[in-house]
């Protein structure tokens, strides 16, 4: 991976009325890395993701993605940039009335040069890449387990061959075996597709299995950023409790 940032956030402020979520927040996602974003409840991990992709309003600061300032783009330029990233939301955000394949086809409909057969074939390929069986293409979201819905959401996020992948709590609600398999899939896809991954999580096992660096949200900003080894040396109460507590010992194998 290079030091070249594909996402550069500076001085970000987000608020809901008088409640300030982020204030003067800075963050970089480097090309080719998996960055884990963690923090306590209410620190705005998902809000930060949604702000970067333009689903939450910001009050101050700048967000640069792939060299383009988000706030300065016209409608067409903004839509072109959005096709260079994919988002997997925590609940999958699938259309209940569409099959898995039809859900994955939705972003592909933005490519007018594709025939129906090409679009269907590409969607089926993405479903396979996400680790779902062939029969899942014809299933509706209600027919799927929680883990399979997440994989269907991942397939849709991959539909347009993105350069950046946003994942919001990808292993939340999964059993340990399913979560481990999903962690491995994320790393495999990053390596195979040369992705840069912005991963919101609370799962220490995912941080250990996937992430090159970790960014900790606290006190309305990114408190610290570094490797998992770096996190063990941070002298801050929440960071120390999170990375040294009982669950941390389980994740690291320490007694």
Protein Blocks (a to p, Z undefined) as FASTA:
>chain_A
ZZbdfbdcehiacdehjbcfbghiacdddehiacdddddehklmmmmmmmmnopaccfbd
cddeehiafklpcfklmmmmmmmpccddfklppafkbcfklmmmmmmmmmmkbcfklmmm
mmmmmmmmnopafklmmpcfklpcfklmmmmmmmmmmmnopabdcdehklgoiafklmmm
mmmmmmmmmmmnopacddddfbfklmmmmmmbdcddeehiafbgcdfklmmmpccfklmm
mmmmmklmmmnopZZ
